[in-house]
Amino acid sequence: MTDLAEDIAATSPVIDDFDRPTLLVGHSYGGAVITGAGTHRHVAHLLQLAAFQLAEGESVGQTPAGPRYSTEPAGGGDAVLRRRSGR
């Protein structure tokens, strides 16, 4: 890991090599990376696990802890992962 812009740029060649619809998964800081890399033509979905989804120009260091963040997903998708019964 270097800085956010370089980390985002480093994902592009990997996605290019994959050369098919891609699901990016990011945890914590990785969420910021996949948010930026999510504009790649092969990226079909992003899965953010306890991750940062930053606005343009925002940095992880600028994000305060606390109730500012909601469980509502960006774009109106389903943000809830449910366990299957019996597990």
N, C-alpha and C positions, 0 to 999 in steps of 0.2 A: 504494500500500500504506500502510495506517495501522497498525492493530494487528490481531491475529488475529481477534478477535470481529467487528470491523468488516469485515474482508476476507471472512469467511465470510458475513456478512449481505449484503454487496454482490453475492454470487453468486446469491442467491435470485431477485431480479427478472429476471435474465438467464435463469435456468432456467424461470421462470414464462412468459416470453415465448416460449421455445422450445416449450413445451407438448406435449412428447412424450417417450418414454423417452430418457434422456440418459446419455452416457458422459462423465465428468469425467476429465481428464488433469492430473496435477500433477507438477511437478519441483521438488525441493529444498523450499523453504518452501511452494510451491504444494501439496505433498502434505498439509501440515497444514491448509491451507484446504479442499481437497476432502474430507479426512476429516471435517471439521466440516460441510461442505455436503452430505455424502453421505446425510443423513437426509431430504432433500427428496423429496417424493412422486414426482417425475419421474426421479430419479437411479436408473438401472438398474445401472450399473457404475462402479467407480473404477479408474483405471490410474495407478499410482504409479511414476514413473521416477526412481530415485535420490532418493527423497522421504522426508519425515518423516511417519510415521503416529503421531500423538500419542495418549496415553491422556487421558481426561477430566482437565482441570486441569493437564496437563503443558505446558510451553512449549518452543519450539525451543532457547532459551537454556539449558534444564535438561538437554538431551540430550547426554550425553558421547559423544565419538568412540570408536571401538574396537569390540571384538568383542561388546559387549552385544547388538547387533542381529543377528538371524539372517536367513537368506534364506528361512526358512519363512514362507509367507503367513499373514496373519490369516484365520481362517475356513476354513483347510484347502484353499484353491484352489491352482492351479498357478502358482508364482512364477517359473518359468523361461521365458524367451523364447528360442526356438531359431531359428537361421538355417536357411533352406531350403538343401538341398544344391545345389551348382552356382552359388552366389552369393558 
